[in-house]
Amino acid sequence: MKLVMEIITISEEYIRLDNLMKYSGLCNSGGRAKYLIQNGEVKLNGEVCTMRGKKIRSGDMVEYQNKTVKVENAAG
């Protein structure tokens, strides 16, 4: 299985995990993001994360299925 990585640039200090999933296209709604996160289907930096409000910061990597999203801050 091939992994797909996408880099998402944010302008704030952090983005909530559920919002990142919607923004990056990992899922199509907030309700779906909540479901996936609470069911342990999402990994943050290689570990399962069940906190949908978790603050995702620059350098963090979120995985769902075969997709990985890396977060970078616009300020560098």
C-alpha positions as CSV (number, residue, x, y, z in Angstrom):
1,M,0.0,0.0,0.0
2,K,1.4,3.3,-1.1
3,L,1.2,6.2,1.4
4,V,0.2,9.7,0.1
5,M,1.6,12.7,1.9
6,E,0.3,16.2,1.7
7,I,1.6,19.4,3.4
8,I,-0.9,21.7,4.9
9,T,0.2,25.3,5.7
10,I,-1.6,27.0,8.6
11,S,-1.3,30.7,9.5
12,E,-2.2,30.3,13.2
13,E,-0.2,28.6,16.0
14,Y,-2.3,25.5,15.8
15,I,-5.4,23.9,14.2
16,R,-7.7,21.4,15.9
17,L,-7.5,17.8,14.8
18,D,-11.1,17.7,13.6
19,N,-10.8,20.9,11.7
20,L,-7.6,19.7,10.0
21,M,-9.3,16.6,8.8
22,K,-12.0,18.7,7.1
23,Y,-9.6,21.3,5.8
24,S,-7.2,18.8,4.3
25,G,-9.9,16.7,2.8
26,L,-9.2,13.6,4.9
27,C,-13.0,13.5,5.5
28,N,-15.9,15.6,4.2
29,S,-17.6,16.8,7.4
30,G,-17.0,17.6,11.0
31,G,-19.4,14.8,12.0
32,R,-17.3,12.3,10.0
33,A,-14.1,13.6,11.5
34,K,-15.5,13.3,15.1
35,Y,-16.6,9.7,14.3
36,L,-13.2,8.6,12.9
37,I,-11.2,10.3,15.7
38,Q,-13.3,8.9,18.5
39,N,-13.2,5.4,17.0
40,G,-9.4,5.4,17.0
41,E,-8.9,5.5,13.2
42,V,-6.7,8.5,13.2
43,K,-3.0,8.7,14.2
44,L,-1.1,11.7,15.3
45,N,2.7,11.4,15.0
46,G,2.3,7.6,14.7
47,E,0.1,7.1,17.7
48,V,-3.7,6.8,17.8
49,C,-5.4,10.0,19.0
50,T,-9.0,10.0,20.1
51,M,-9.1,13.7,21.1
52,R,-10.9,15.6,18.3
53,G,-9.9,19.0,19.8
54,K,-6.2,18.1,20.0
55,K,-4.1,21.1,19.0
56,I,-2.1,20.2,15.9
57,R,1.0,22.3,15.5
58,S,3.8,22.8,12.9
59,G,5.7,19.6,12.4
60,D,2.9,17.3,13.4
61,M,1.8,14.5,11.1
62,V,-1.8,13.1,11.0
63,E,-2.5,9.8,9.4
64,Y,-5.8,8.3,8.2
65,Q,-6.0,5.2,6.0
66,N,-3.2,5.6,3.5
67,K,-3.0,9.4,3.7
68,T,-0.6,11.5,5.7
69,V,-0.9,15.2,6.3
70,K,2.0,17.2,7.6
71,V,1.3,20.6,9.1
72,E,3.6,23.5,8.6
73,N,3.3,27.1,9.8
74,A,3.2,29.9,7.3
75,A,5.7,31.8,9.5
76,G,8.2,29.0,9.1
